Every structure is written in structure tokens, then in C-alpha cells.
Amino acid sequence: MAEHFVVHETCYKWPYPGCWVHRARLKALRAVIRRFGLTAPGSWADFGCSNGYVIEQLVKSATVAPGRIMGYDHSNQLVALARGKKIPRAEFITQDLLSMWSPDRQFELVTCFETLEHIGDFRTAFRNLFHHLQPRGLLVISVPNETGFWGVLKFIVRVIGRKPSDRSFFTRVDGLAYFRALLAGRSIADFRATGQATIDSHLGFDYRMLFRHIEEEYVRRRLLQQKEARQVFAGAGHIRAYTRIA
């Protein structure tokens, strides 16, 4: 079966529907990282880096001081595209966030943008992010909102558009039942195959469960301290920043 991948760079450019949301998120990410992130050359790891577009933009805008940069993505094709950008001091490696591995290095800055919503087992993925973060380092994640008003709107758009990345979801899930859950404000996480080891649609991702997990397993246990919580584009997405305590 052919490898499934999406070049996220296209999501930031017209005529992609919703490109303004992605641009607003990138602007907000710049502000968060400039406030809390690397102010001198250091180490940065970006997980779910796609073709390296966001890394390229943050380096060009001097949001991140030049230092050692590692980009990780599950797709060999995307990693090859990222390498082709020839971003100074950046190295790109194929790695799956769902495969637990012991890091051979830790980083001052760890980022994961618009990736966790694609992964059924976000707990394993987030554990990988945490273990790659050095003490007192900064972790910044961004995820979309697939619940409430935005969830209803996005679901209608996806039903009409039927993007390739959504097909597997619609073949195994009762779309009407899902829509009713959205309207009722119930959790949509039960509609996901949480043990899956492959990239999936945004559908069924509930950002509230992710943030609850981080709060209960990392913040309350004094492993992470939350530094920033920000909505993007009137709640269409969310950004969270944390520093590692231990």
C-alpha cells in the first residue's frame, strides 16, 4: 500500500480552504516561542515536521535562534522533501511517534504542530515528546478543535469534500451518530480506533482529552509546568506551552 502523507505547506497557501487559520496559528506560535523559547543558539526538535515548512518559516523569521535542529516525521517522502530545503543546521529523520524509543539526546525546545490529532494513541506520542525534552526545556504543541461549533462546521465540510485522509474514518464510523454526538456536545473520542498505529483523519480527535491527560499525568505530578494556553482563530485551534520540571 502506498505511503499516506500530506504536505502541510499547502495548508498555509491559497486556495487551500482555511489557509487563514493555519497562518493565524503560525503567527501565534511565533509569539509563544519568542516569549518562552530559545533566545540563544540551542537545540530544537520538531515532531511531525512534514516537509520542514514550519521549521523553515520559524528560522527565516528568527523566531528560533540558529542551533541544532532535528525534524522527525513518519513519512520517508516528507523527510526527503524536508532535506531538499537545505535548512541550515537542520537534520531530518524518519521516526514514528507511536513507536516508543529511548532518545539519544534531549532538546531545549520540543515542538509538535498539528500532528497529535492524527494519532489514535496520543498518550504514547506525548510520552515521546516529554522524554525528548531536557529539564527546564520548553514544549509547545498545537492541535485543532474538532468539537462544538468548529467540529460541526468541519464535519459538514469533510462530508462534502470527502478528502482521502477521511475515507477510512467514514468507512468504519456511522456518520450520523458522529454528527449527533457533536451536536449534543458529547465526547467524540469513542469514534476513534485508539490503538491504531497509522495516521488518521482529524475526525474523532477531542483536544479536551489530550489536555486532561497532560494535566493529570504530567502537570499534577510536577513533571511539567504549563506556561501558556492560547486559542487560535476564535477557538478553531489551541496552543499549549509547558516547561519540564524534572
C-alpha positions in Angstrom: 0.0 0.0 0.0 1.3 3.4 -0.9 2.5 5.6 2.0 0.0 8.2 3.0 1.3 11.7 3.5 0.2 15.3 3.4 2.5 18.2 2.6 1.3 20.6 5.2 3.0 23.6 3.4 0.0 23.6 1.0 -2.4 24.3 4.0 -0.8 27.7 4.5 -1.4 28.9 1.0 -4.4 30.0 -1.1 -6.6 28.3 -2.5 -6.5 25.8 0.4 -9.8 26.2 2.4 -8.9 27.5 5.9 -5.4 28.7 5.0 -6.0 31.8 7.1 -6.4 29.6 10.2 -3.0 28.0 9.6 -1.5 31.4 9.1 -3.0 32.7 12.3 -1.7 29.7 14.1 1.8 30.2 12.8 1.8 33.8 13.9 0.6 32.8 17.3 3.3 30.1 17.5 6.0 32.7 16.7 4.7 34.8 19.6 4.7 32.0 22.1 8.2 30.7 21.2 9.6 34.2 21.2 8.3 34.7 24.7 9.4 31.4 26.2 11.8 29.7 23.8 15.3 29.8 22.6 16.9 33.2 22.8 20.4 31.9 22.0 21.6 29.1 19.7 20.4 25.8 21.1 18.8 22.5 20.3 15.3 22.1 18.8 13.3 19.0 17.8 10.1 19.3 15.8 7.9 16.2 15.7 5.6 15.7 12.7 7.7 18.2 10.7 6.1 17.3 7.4 8.3 18.8 4.6 10.0 21.2 7.0 7.9 24.2 6.1 7.2 25.4 9.6 10.9 24.9 10.6 11.9 26.9 7.6 9.5 29.7 8.5 10.5 29.9 12.1 14.2 30.0 11.2 13.6 32.7 8.5 11.7 34.9 10.9 14.4 34.5 13.5 11.8 33.1 15.9 14.3 30.4 16.8 18.0 31.2 17.2 20.2 29.2 14.9 21.3 26.0 16.5 21.0 22.3 16.2 17.6 21.4 14.6 16.1 17.9 14.3 12.9 17.3 12.3 11.1 14.0 12.7 8.3 12.6 10.6 6.7 9.2 9.9 6.9 9.7 6.1 10.0 8.9 4.1 8.7 11.1 1.3 8.2 14.1 3.6 11.6 13.7 5.2 13.1 13.7 1.7 11.3 16.9 0.8 12.4 18.5 4.0 16.0 17.6 3.3 15.7 19.2 -0.1 15.0 22.6 1.5 18.6 22.6 2.8 17.7 24.5 6.0 20.9 25.5 7.8 21.8 23.2 10.7 18.7 21.1 10.3 18.7 17.3 10.1 15.6 15.3 9.2 14.9 11.7 10.3 12.1 9.3 9.7 10.5 8.3 13.0 7.1 7.2 14.2 5.7 8.9 17.3 3.7 5.8 18.1 6.9 3.7 18.4 8.3 4.3 21.9 12.1 4.8 21.7 14.7 5.9 24.1 16.1 9.3 23.0 19.8 9.5 22.5 19.6 13.2 23.1 17.3 15.8 24.7 16.4 19.2 23.4 15.9 22.7 24.9 12.9 23.2 22.6 10.5 20.4 21.5 7.5 21.3 19.2 4.7 19.3 17.7 2.3 21.2 15.5 -0.9 19.8 14.1 0.2 16.2 14.5 -1.3 14.7 17.7 -4.8 14.9 16.2 -3.8 12.4 13.6 -2.6 9.8 16.1 -5.0 7.4 17.8 -2.7 6.8 20.8 -1.8 10.3 21.7 -0.6 9.2 25.1 2.4 7.3 23.7 3.1 10.1 21.3 3.1 12.7 24.1 5.4 10.5 26.2 7.9 10.6 23.4 7.7 14.3 23.3 8.3 14.5 27.0 11.3 12.2 27.0 13.0 14.2 24.3 12.6 17.4 26.4 15.5 18.4 28.7 14.9 19.7 32.2 13.8 23.4 32.1 13.2 23.0 28.4 10.2 24.3 26.5 7.5 22.1 24.9 5.0 23.7 22.5 2.1 21.8 20.9 -0.8 22.9 18.7 -3.9 21.0 17.9 -7.2 21.8 16.1 -10.6 22.0 17.7 -12.9 19.2 16.3 -15.7 19.7 18.8 -18.6 22.2 19.3 -19.3 24.8 16.6 -16.0 24.2 14.8 -16.5 20.4 14.9 -19.9 20.7 13.3 -18.6 23.1 10.6 -15.6 20.9 9.8 -17.6 17.7 9.8 -20.0 19.2 7.2 -17.1 20.4 5.1 -15.5 16.9 5.2 -18.7 15.1 4.3 -19.0 17.3 1.2 -15.3 17.2 0.3 -14.5 13.6 1.3 -10.8 14.1 1.5 -8.6 11.0 1.0 -7.4 11.3 4.6 -11.0 11.0 5.8 -12.1 7.9 3.8 -11.0 5.3 6.3 -12.9 7.1 9.0 -16.2 7.2 7.1 -15.9 3.5 6.1 -15.9 2.4 9.7 -18.0 5.0 11.5 -21.7 5.9 11.4 -21.5 9.5 10.3 -25.0 10.3 11.5 -24.2 9.1 15.0 -21.0 11.1 15.0 -22.9 14.2 13.9 -25.4 13.7 16.7 -22.6 13.4 19.3 -21.1 16.7 18.0 -24.5 18.5 18.3 -25.0 17.1 21.8 -21.6 18.2 23.0 -20.6 14.6 23.8 -17.0 13.3 23.6 -16.2 12.2 20.0 -13.1 10.2 21.1 -15.1 6.9 21.2 -15.4 7.1 17.4 -11.7 6.6 17.0 -9.7 3.4 16.8 -7.4 4.4 19.7 -5.0 1.6 19.2 -4.3 2.3 15.6 -0.7 2.6 14.5 -1.3 4.7 11.4 -2.0 8.3 10.6 -5.7 9.0 10.5 -8.2 11.8 9.9 -8.8 14.7 12.4 -12.3 13.3 12.9 -12.8 11.8 16.4 -10.0 13.8 18.0 -11.1 15.5 21.2 -8.5 18.1 22.3 -10.1 18.1 25.8 -9.0 14.5 26.4 -5.4 15.4 25.4 -5.2 18.4 27.7 -6.8 16.4 30.5 -4.3 13.7 30.1 -1.4 16.2 30.2 -2.8 17.9 33.3 -3.4 14.6 35.2 -0.2 12.7 34.2 2.4 15.5 33.9 1.3 18.8 35.4 -0.2 17.5 38.7 2.7 15.1 39.1 5.1 18.0 38.8 6.8 16.8 35.7 5.6 19.8 33.6 4.5 23.3 34.3 2.0 25.0 32.0 3.3 28.3 30.7 0.7 29.3 28.1 -2.8 28.4 26.9 -4.0 30.1 23.8 -6.9 29.8 21.4 -6.3 30.4 17.7 -8.8 32.0 15.3 -11.7 32.2 17.7 -11.2 28.7 19.1 -10.6 26.8 15.8 -7.3 25.6 17.3 -5.3 25.5 20.6 -1.7 26.1 21.6 -0.2 25.0 24.8 3.3 25.6 26.1 5.0 23.8 29.0 8.4 23.7 30.7 9.8 20.5 32.1 10.4 20.5 35.8 12.0 17.1 36.2 
